[in-house]
C-alpha cells in the first residue's frame, strides 16, 4: 500500500476572483483571469481517470474534509456483516463490481484482504504423543523462535548505566522459509530434541491481514467516493439495491457508516427542525394576529420558496448537502416577512372601514416598496458569500445560493399568492360565520316555537303529579 498527498495551486491562482482579475488587468491581459481555471474536483476526476489504467491496482482519490463530522474521509462507507470471511469477501467483491458498472462511484474498494502469506503448521498429534510431545510444546518452540519471546534475559550496559531486555528470535531469512522451519528442533521432556518435520508439516497459505468487527460481528466495508453529478444518498440507495439483489442468507446484513450515516442522521434531524420551525412560527403568528387563519396565509410562502431554492441550487451546480439544507432553513425564516407586511396592513385598512378589495390593492401598493427594499438588502448581504473565493468558499456559497435564489424567484409569486390566499381564507371564514349564524337562528326559532305550544287539558306543563296520599 502507498499514499500520495497532492497539493494544488491556491484558489487565487486557479479560480476567477476580483483580485486575480485586477492583477491580470494591470498586466494588460484581463482574459487571463478566465483562462485555465479548474477546481479541486476537476483534479480529482483527472487523477481518478488516469489511475484506472493501472488495473489491477486499486486506487482511491479522496478529499481532505474541511471539518470532521465523523466517519473518516470516505463519502461512501457501506458495511457488510456475516459469519464467514470467504463469503463476506465474495459478496463484497460482487457488490463492488456491480456498483462500478452502475456508475457514479469513484475509487471503490473493500477492506477485507485474504492474501496475507503465512505458514501453517499441522501437527500429527498421534506421532507427537508417541514421542512425548504435546501441541503446547510445539507451539512454544515456534513462538520463541519465530514469533519471538518477550524477554529471556536482561543486559546491563555499565558504561551507559542502562539495562535492556534481551529477546530471542530467529533471523528473518530463517523464519520465513518453510523448509528451514521443518529443521527446527523441538525440546522433548526427558529426551533428545526432535525435528519439527518429524511431528508436523509446514505448508504455505494465505490469511486475512485484519479482521474487523462491528457489534461483535465480522464485517467488510466497501469504501469510495461519489463522482461529480451524483448525490451521496442516491449512490447509497444504489448499493442497497445491489445488496438486496444478491439474496444473501439471513446471517448476512448491511449497514451504512461514515458520512453516509451522518448524512442520513443530519437530514432526519433537519426534517424535525423544519417541522418544529413551522410549528413555532405558526404559534407566534397566531398570537400576534389573534387568528388561526392569517398564520396559514403567511406560511403558504414556505412551500412556494422551497422549489425555487432547489432550482437555484441546481442552476448554480450545487448539491443538496448540510450547507444547502441550512440555507433552506434560513430561507424559511426570511421569506415569510413579505406576507407579514402585506397581511398586517390589510387588516389595519379593513379595520378602518375600507372594503376588502380596496384594502388589498392599497396594502399591496403601500407595502411594495418596503418589500423590495428588504429583499434587495438581503440579496446584497448574501452576495459576498456567493461570489467569495478562498478555502471553504464552496460551503458558504451553497447557503448564499439557496437564500438568494429562493428569495428572489419567489418574490413575485408571493406578492400574487398572498392576496389570493387572503381573499380565499376570508371568504371561507365568512361562509363559516354565516353558516354558524344560520344554525343559531334556526335553533332560536325552534326554541320559540316549542315555548309557544298551548297546554292540553289535564296537562300541567310536564310536571310530575304528587304521589297520592294513603
Secondary structure, 3 states (H helix, E strand, C coil): CCCCCCCCCCHHHHCCCHHHHHHHHHCCCHHHHCCCCCCHHHHHHHHHHHHHHHCCCCCCCCCCCCCCCCCCCCCEEEEEECCCHHHHHHHHHHHHHHHHHHCCEEEEEECCCCCEEEEEEEECHHHHHHCCCCHHHHHHHHHHHHHHCCCCEEEEECCCCEEEEECCCCCHHHHCCHHHHCCCEEEECCEEEEEHHHHEEEEEEEECCCCEEECCEEEEEEEEEECCCCCHHHHHHHHHHHHHHCCCCCCCEEEEEHHHHHHHHHHHHHHHHHHHHHHHHHHHHHHHHCCCCHHHHHHHHHHHHHHHHHHHHHHCCCCCCHHHHHHHHHHHHHHCHHHHHHHHHHHHHHHCCCCHHHHHHHHHHHHHHHHHHHHHHHHHHHHHHHHCCCCCHHHHHHHHHHHHHHHHHHHHHHHHHHHHHHHHHHHHHHHHHHHHHHHHHHHHHHHHHHHCCCCCCCCCCCCCCCCCCC
